[in-house]
Amino acid sequence: MPYDANLVLRGKYGATVAAAAYVDLDSSDAAATGLAVASTVSFNNDGNSVVDLGDHGTGPLGMDCIIIQHDQATSYTNYADYVIEDSDNLTGGWGSLLTFPRVYAYIIEVIVTATTAYLATDIGQVCTESSDVGVIREISRKLLTIGGTGKLFVEMQSSGDTYPTSGAAITTTTGTGAGTQVGAGRIPNWVSGGLTMVRRFSTPKRYIRLGKDAPNGGNFGDVDVLVTGSQHSYVNNLYR
């Protein structure tokens, strides 16, 4: 089954297809309590809708949920938690079904050769290069060994945290890992626009929707949330 207009949890909003436009995902986002209408693209005022899976839910094979974030967020140190909810009732009983990895507004990719091995406990610690500071959000497993070269995904705290200097010393302020930077830091393409996430789920319940208040502040721009019976593979960007 391809992406289908009746399987849209979030998309363009408008009274007709011709008038449809995205509503930016921000902290005022409201969860839908009504079904999509096949003859229009009128969901709720934020472009959110409920999908009716039928009496038996997804069935045992489940479905894929695809989130496509088209734009870069507008504020540093904000994040979005995308949660898909399910219920047997449109007006209540909604519970968390599927949670996607947290999306941070500004992530920079820093390639490092480890001089001191990183540990899992370094995630969430401050990563420093000269005057640049950021918070480590993901670590390549290659950096768990001294001499290994891999990626740090670092949450920028301001526009100055660009990690521009190849050969610079990288330290972890209150953690363990340290290394030497290889090349200049870069903002990955999926951060600046085009982030796609895929997760598979199954539920015996009839209705699903995108939960309310996905962003912690900030504006995440145009976002599509789709479901489909097709299966998709996705790339772990730590190893590309």
Secondary structure as GFF3:
##gff-version 3
##sequence-region A 1 240
A	DSSP	three_ten_helix	5	7	.	.	.	ID=ss1
A	DSSP	beta_strand	8	10	.	.	.	ID=ss2
A	DSSP	beta_strand	51	52	.	.	.	ID=ss3
A	DSSP	beta_strand	63	69	.	.	.	ID=ss4
A	DSSP	beta_strand	79	80	.	.	.	ID=ss5
A	DSSP	beta_strand	83	87	.	.	.	ID=ss6
A	DSSP	beta_strand	95	99	.	.	.	ID=ss7
A	DSSP	beta_strand	103	104	.	.	.	ID=ss8
A	DSSP	beta_strand	107	116	.	.	.	ID=ss9
A	DSSP	three_ten_helix	120	122	.	.	.	ID=ss10
A	DSSP	beta_strand	126	129	.	.	.	ID=ss11
A	DSSP	beta_strand	132	139	.	.	.	ID=ss12
A	DSSP	three_ten_helix	141	144	.	.	.	ID=ss13
A	DSSP	beta_strand	149	156	.	.	.	ID=ss14
A	DSSP	beta_strand	169	172	.	.	.	ID=ss15
A	DSSP	beta_strand	178	181	.	.	.	ID=ss16
A	DSSP	alpha_helix	189	192	.	.	.	ID=ss17
A	DSSP	beta_strand	195	201	.	.	.	ID=ss18
A	DSSP	beta_strand	207	210	.	.	.	ID=ss19
A	DSSP	beta_strand	215	216	.	.	.	ID=ss20
A	DSSP	beta_strand	223	228	.	.	.	ID=ss21
A	DSSP	three_ten_helix	237	239	.	.	.	ID=ss22
###
